[in-house]
Amino acid sequence: MTIEPVETQAISWRDLVVDGRLPRFALVCAGTWLAAADELVTATIMPSAAHEIGGYSAFGWAVAVFLLGSILGGATAGRLSLRLGLKPAMTVAGLTYALGCVASALAPSMAFFLAGRLLQGLGGGWVVGLCYVAVSSLFPQALWSRVLSGLAAVWGVATLVSPLVGGLFAQAGFWRGAFWFFAVQGVGFVAAISLLVPATAAAADKDAAPPPFPQIGILALAIVGIGAAGLWRAPGLAAASALTGLILFSLFLRIDTRAKTHLLPRAIGDPRSATAAGLAMIFLLNLTTVSFSVYGTALLQRLYGAPPILAGYILGGGALAWTFAALLIAGRGSGRGPIRIGVAMIALGQAGLMLAVPHGSVALIGALTLTTGTGFGLAWAFAASRIVANTPDADRALASASVPTASMIGAAVGAAAAGAIASGLGFGREMSLAQASAAGFWLFAAFVPFGIAACVAAWRLTSSRFVAAL
């Protein structure tokens, strides 16, 4: 299979569907869909899964281990391609994802289910990263922006469709079917790779540097330590577990800034830098907001009797608001105002949920979710631009990749902490109304300080001392 050049003066969307390119475009879109749809589908069906095989205290773990796998997959996808070659690497990624879906579908217990979620995150992280590698290998450079725009659109479609998919399986009483549905898609993705990806695409490079496994291992232990705090009945042991997790997280940051191969830019070790302020802001925002992603559907169903589909769409509404706000504000001004306003909206939206979830209404909760999503849409692109613009040239590519990495790390830590809070509230296989009401307060109130800290980081990032944009 040859990748022919295209005249750059006359590039259009039609060029994606001629000369045999449509199947390749469909392949990278399918891979992106697998990872994009997974999170909202799982969030929608988790109440049904917890009722059958585990408990509500495991919700945080279901998100945290998935994100851990995604961090590992995202950090090693490029290296996997260099070591194996693109075609074998994509095959391994697709099979790992499908195996994780099968494990969750067959899970007799929550531990087995979580092992499947870890494999889904790992496989999904590899799939997304390798699809981006495939864009540069399977398409002429003149078409890259078109293909990447198509992949961005897939994320939007997933936001609309995945709550419906999860809700239909949950309301049918067959939550396992959702994982079988995605396992079949994973196998289909692998079959398509064998036909559409040439063996010569992105050939292996055995001299590639190894991924930063030590930092990833320490990060995993830190998240486990924070999440395990909820498993201890003795307050002293719970506090010790959480403290150990925080110490390990600090150790991760210290080692990563000094390692030869690192996950985050070295400038994150300088608290005076825009890189440190920006990535701290991203980390804190995702830590602050993950509770609703983890427990929002369960609380809406238990407190207000919302059907799974409605609960899923309220969760997905925040993502849609993010997209619309980002499109509305794109390219306007230096970003100082949008960043500060957006972060303030997120902090206020999450603070509002601590009262709206236990004592408000579905409409109010939905409105606050839209507020939070709009805040992300206003701030995110401008913040990412400032982070990259203020990072030394040698680390700029890594700074760009560090924005989603910091986001996933924050969400993973927050999900583990949310699970610990839920366990401390006595969650088990069932969630009583009293427990749901208490959780509706504490799962948001506990993270208000982090929202305030995110505002402080946003104000530092937008200081006049730093470059406004690229």
Secondary structure as GFF3:
##gff-version 3
##sequence-region A 1 470
A	DSSP	three_ten_helix	8	10	.	.	.	ID=ss1
A	DSSP	three_ten_helix	13	16	.	.	.	ID=ss2
A	DSSP	alpha_helix	21	53	.	.	.	ID=ss3
A	DSSP	three_ten_helix	56	58	.	.	.	ID=ss4
A	DSSP	alpha_helix	59	84	.	.	.	ID=ss5
A	DSSP	alpha_helix	86	106	.	.	.	ID=ss6
A	DSSP	alpha_helix	110	138	.	.	.	ID=ss7
A	DSSP	three_ten_helix	141	143	.	.	.	ID=ss8
A	DSSP	alpha_helix	144	171	.	.	.	ID=ss9
A	DSSP	alpha_helix	175	196	.	.	.	ID=ss10
A	DSSP	alpha_helix	213	228	.	.	.	ID=ss11
A	DSSP	three_ten_helix	229	231	.	.	.	ID=ss12
A	DSSP	alpha_helix	235	258	.	.	.	ID=ss13
A	DSSP	three_ten_helix	266	269	.	.	.	ID=ss14
A	DSSP	alpha_helix	274	304	.	.	.	ID=ss15
A	DSSP	alpha_helix	308	329	.	.	.	ID=ss16
A	DSSP	alpha_helix	336	359	.	.	.	ID=ss17
A	DSSP	alpha_helix	362	389	.	.	.	ID=ss18
A	DSSP	three_ten_helix	393	395	.	.	.	ID=ss19
A	DSSP	alpha_helix	396	424	.	.	.	ID=ss20
A	DSSP	alpha_helix	433	445	.	.	.	ID=ss21
A	DSSP	alpha_helix	448	461	.	.	.	ID=ss22
###
